[in-house]
Amino acid sequence: MNDSPSSASQSAGADSPDRVQVMLGECSAADADAVFEVLGTHFASDRAGAVPSRREGPRPAAWAGSFVVDHTPAEVAGVLLAGPVTADLQGGPVAVDRLQRTLAEAFAVETGGSAAGDQEVDVQLRLTNG
C-alpha cells in the first residue's frame, strides 16, 4: 500500500476518511470563491475551476465543495474577506481537523458547534479576517 498524498488524492472515493464536504453560506459569491480558492490551492477538489454562482430564490445562497484532505499544508497565505462566512465541514475526524487548521491559517476561525459520530464529524465554523 502506498500512502503518498498523490495516490491518496487519486483514489479517495466519496466514503474516504480523507474526503471533507464543505458547505459555505451567509456570504457573498466572492467570499465563497476566496475560501474555495484557499482550499483548492492545497487539496484536490471536485470544484476544478468552478466559480460560485448565486441562485435566485427564497433560500439564502450556499456553495458546496468536496476536498481530499490527505495532508497538512506547510504554509497557507492569509486572505481577506468582505464579510463573515459560515462554513460547515463534514468528514472523517482527521481530515476535518486538517482542513480546519488550514482555514485557521488563512482566516480567523470561531467554532460554532460540532457533532461527532462513529466515523464522521460535523463542524460549523465562522470565518472572518484575521
N, C-alpha and C positions, 0 to 999 in steps of 0.2 A: 504494500500500500504506500502510495506517495502522498505526503501531507503538504506538499508545496502549495503556496497560495494560488498559482496558476491552475493547477489541476483541480483544486477545490472550487475555484470560481467556475470552471467549465462544467463540473459535474454536480454542482449544488442544485438539487431539484426544489420544488415547491415545499416539500416537507423536510428540507435540510435544516440542521440546527444552526447553520451559518446564515440562513436567509431571514432578513428582517423586513416586515411590511411597515411602510411609513405612510401615515396619513397626515397631511397638513391642512389646517383650516384657520378661519378667523384671521385671514391675512390677504394681502394683495397678490396678484399673479407674479409680480416682480419679486416679492419677498419669497414666495414659494419657489420660484426659479433659483433664487440665491441659495436657499437651503439645499435644494436638489443638486445644484452645481457643486457645492462643497462635498456632498456625499458622493456624487458621481466622479469627482476627481480622485477619490480614494478607493471606491468599491465598484465592482461590476454591478450593473443595474439593468432593469427591463425598460428604462426610460431613455435609452440611447438617442440623444438629440431631441427628445420630446420637449416642447415648450408648453408650460401651463396655459390653459385657456379657461375662461370663465363661462360657465353655462348660465344662461338666464333662467330664472325660476324662483319659486318661493323659498328654496333652501339656500343657506349660505354656500359659497363656493368651497370646494375641498379638492385637494390634489393627492394622488396616491402614487407610490413607487415601491419597488421591491429591490433590495440590495443584498449582495452576498458579502457579509462582514466576516471574512475569514482571517483577518489580521488587524493589528492596531497600527494606524499610520504614525510615522515618526514625527512629522511636522504637519500642522494644519494651520493655514492662514486665517486670520480673523476677517469677518465680512460684516458690512453694515446693513442693517435692515431699516426700512421706513417705519415699521411698527412691529408690535409683538406678533409672534407666530405660535400657534398651538400645534404641537407635534405628538401624534400617538404612535408609539412603537410597539410592534408585536412580533415575537420570535423567540428563539432559544435564549436562555439566560446569558450565556457568554457573549453571543453575538449582539444582543441588545445592550449589554454593558459596554462593549467596544464601541458601538455606534453612539451611545450616549456620551462616552468620553470624547469621541471625535467631535460631536456637536459642542461640547463644553470648551473645546479648544477654539472654536470659531465664534461662539456666541456666549452670552450669559444665559445660564440654564437654571430654571426653577422646576423642581419635580412637583407636579400637581397631584399625582396619585399613582398607585401601581397595584397590580394583581398578579399573583403567581399561581400557575397550575403545576402539574407534574413535570412537563417538559417545555413549557412555554410561559413567557411573562408578557404582560401588557403594562406599558409605562406611558403616562401623559406628561409632556414637558411644555414649558412656556419658554420660548426663545426670545431674547432681546439683545440689544447691543451691549457688548462687554466693556 
